[in-house]
Amino acid sequence: RGTDALHIRVPENAELDAAALMGELCSRLDEFTPWTLEMAPEPDTPETLAEGRTITMGLPGRGNVQVRVAELTDTSLTMVTLEGHPLAGAVRISAEDTGTQALRLQVEVFDRSSGLLDWILMRTAGSPLQDYTWETLLLKLAEAAGGEPAGEVGVEVEELESAEARSVEEWLKGLVQRRRREEHDRRGARAD
């Protein structure tokens, strides 16, 4: 598990609080991501984020992969990887109002390599590219909020113990199952 976090100071007249900033991210994700994460590389791929939506991304050296928006709240976004992605897991991006003229932006990555080749790639070039991607996203979000970083992007990488890993897996499984139930209920309601 890895976490990138950035505390920012925002001016008194800032127009974006945590919820507004998350709205900007969902409507303009491609503007916040660096070259390491090409958004919507295929025709007819959605470019805005909505819960349940599948998003196609281009990764350097890997081609196109997909993630699904598993959960979207006013202040957080959780995307889970789909089959074919080099990593199995999820990314949660969140924004939090932490007081007068202050925001905390965070990216949490819960992942593991999908196979031996992907494990080797992540241990060499993949991890630095992933770190660069999330750090750049946080800095661009801070700029969009009209704020200034109150320091460097803090990065924490932690290997989860088996009980913690099971807890994360259960959380992710619950998100996916909830989304499937909601989709099933919507389809059932349309059939009536």
NORDA-V921655 format. One record per residue. N is the residue number from 1. NEAR is the number of other ideal C-beta (glycine too) atoms within 8 Angstrom. Layout:
BEGIN
{{N;NEAR} {N;NEAR}}
END
This chain:
BEGIN
{{1;12} {2;12} {3;13} {4;14} {5;12} {6;15} {7;12} {8;14} {9;9} {10;11} {11;8} {12;4} {13;4} {14;11} {15;5} {16;10} {17;8} {18;11} {19;9} {20;9} {21;15} {22;16} {23;8} {24;11} {25;14} {26;12} {27;8} {28;9} {29;13} {30;8} {31;6} {32;10} {33;12} {34;8} {35;5} {36;11} {37;10} {38;9} {39;11} {40;11} {41;9} {42;7} {43;3} {44;3} {45;9} {46;9} {47;7} {48;9} {49;12} {50;9} {51;8} {52;8} {53;10} {54;9} {55;15} {56;11} {57;13} {58;11} {59;12} {60;7} {61;5} {62;6} {63;5} {64;9} {65;14} {66;12} {67;13} {68;12} {69;15} {70;12} {71;10} {72;10} {73;7} {74;6} {75;9} {76;12} {77;14} {78;13} {79;12} {80;12} {81;12} {82;10} {83;3} {84;5} {85;11} {86;11} {87;11} {88;8} {89;11} {90;13} {91;12} {92;12} {93;14} {94;11} {95;16} {96;10} {97;8} {98;7} {99;5} {100;3} {101;8} {102;12} {103;16} {104;11} {105;16} {106;14} {107;13} {108;11} {109;13} {110;10} {111;12} {112;6} {113;12} {114;8} {115;6} {116;6} {117;6} {118;12} {119;9} {120;8} {121;12} {122;12} {123;7} {124;7} {125;7} {126;11} {127;9} {128;7} {129;10} {130;12} {131;11} {132;10} {133;12} {134;11} {135;11} {136;11} {137;13} {138;15} {139;11} {140;10} {141;15} {142;14} {143;8} {144;10} {145;12} {146;9} {147;12} {148;6} {149;11} {150;7} {151;6} {152;4} {153;10} {154;9} {155;9} {156;7} {157;7} {158;7} {159;5} {160;8} {161;6} {162;6} {163;6} {164;9} {165;9} {166;8} {167;8} {168;11} {169;8} {170;8} {171;8} {172;13} {173;8} {174;8} {175;13} {176;10} {177;8} {178;8} {179;13} {180;8} {181;8} {182;9} {183;9} {184;8} {185;8} {186;8} {187;8} {188;8} {189;7} {190;6} {191;5} {192;4}}
END
